[in-house]
Amino acid sequence: MNVYIFNVTNADQFVEDCTDFNLTEKGPFSYKMFSGRKILRSPEDEENATLTYYDFKNFQLNVNGTHGNLNDPFVTIDVPTLVLNQYLKDNINDTWIDALVKFILTLNGQSLFQKISADELLFKGKRISILDTLKSGWELLHPNQPFPNVGLKDNTFSLFKSHNVTYFGPFEIYANGAKMGHFKSWHGLLSLDRWFGEECNKIRGTDGTFFPPFVDKTRKLYVFVPNFCRSIYFIFEKEVFLKGIKLYRFILDPDIFVSKLKKPSNKCFCSPRNNSTCSIDGVTDLNPCLRAPIWLSLPHFLNAKPDIRIKTAGLSPNSSKHATFLDIEPTLGLPLRARIRFQANVEIKKQKFYTGDDIKCDKILPLIWFEYSGEISTRDAAVLRENVVKVIDHATLYKPIYLISGFMFAIVAVALGYFKYHQICPTNCSARFRKFISRFRGKIDKPIFKKSKESNQIL
């Protein structure tokens, strides 16, 4: 996994007069991902058998692939402060708590934009000490009520810490048939409850590591992404070759994140409480999934339409660097090359924050973009090419010969049957059977056989 971080170079100007953000890209910070599965229940011999498992992931720093120092600071929005500000306004109606928060933030010189290292943002985490203080104050003011859960383990904020050295699931997938590899349930749920319509809450597709065999170009390929609480889909673009193997390239549908005005089926991803969440083409709101003001897009807002809320200096969308695609061997349904790329953005609403910052506009700020990439090795490609692809190509090449041979065998079988009939049934067959054979001869025998006038022998 490669992660690129956006550094805000004009945070003070934005807070002062809503100047468009000016960004510089840092990275990549590269990590090797080791994954595995813990099987809970193996499939039985039945038509719709399923397999249940936990997914495991472990990320380790790839020093050779990393450009930059993990401990170097950069400036971005302080996500915990942003989340805490919204959480207190939505869930805690307490004048004393409000006053305490303002006092602590002022005392600590806290502002909406902070310096943070890449290590803290990605995996190490940054402890939010104000939450410890708030908890102590809450217990004094409300001794009989537990402090509300803000969703941060150990009061520590990090984008990927909760995803590292962790089991996810359980997942249940179909083990055979036309739905092989497709999810049946997640956490025991047959559908989700995060979105605002049945269609958007469907758990649809595979995990993207394989698909049912004999992939059809005309059909969408769905992938369920638990971290997004939704399924995404890919459409066929073109045929490509990788190490001598023909593959189907499926790309993420460019219209997948367009507004509900252009794509009514996206309406159920829109919160009824916030109409702005579905009015920008190219980004989608993940707040209902993550319980945080995070919006999803392609890197550098690729395929997004111009909008004042995402207008940002320092971005250069490029499909060759930022597009998402799967290159799939169609007979087996296996992706042999993949580039999965997304960008996490933060929604900043027009409001006055506990830090004293008074934001006068709505903006969406790019935070990071990340890339999962993989490609079959030269050695494995050679094994696949020799043992699978060539066999399939051979069968395809000689398919007409096989068909002609089969047809000839059918002709021979008819001829032998006809000859046998004349041997055993010249006069002693029933009238009904002879009538049937006569009718059959009229359709098949005449174009193929003829009798000699001099003899009763078949030529």
GIGIHU-V114763 format. One record per helix or strand of 3 or more residues. SS is the DSSP state (H for helix, E for strand). FROM is the first residue (numbers start at 0). TO is the last residue. Records with the same first field share a line. If there is no record, write none. Layout:
# GIGIHU-V114763
SS = FROM-TO, FROM-TO
This chain:
# GIGIHU-V114763
E = 1-7, 20-40, 49-60, 72-76, 112-116, 165-173, 182-185, 220-224, 229-241, 244-251, 282-284, 293-296, 324-328, 333-347, 362-374
H = 10-16, 62-64, 78-90, 94-106, 117-123, 128-140, 152-154, 160-162, 225-227, 263-268, 274-277, 286-289, 298-300, 318-321, 377-396, 398-423, 430-447
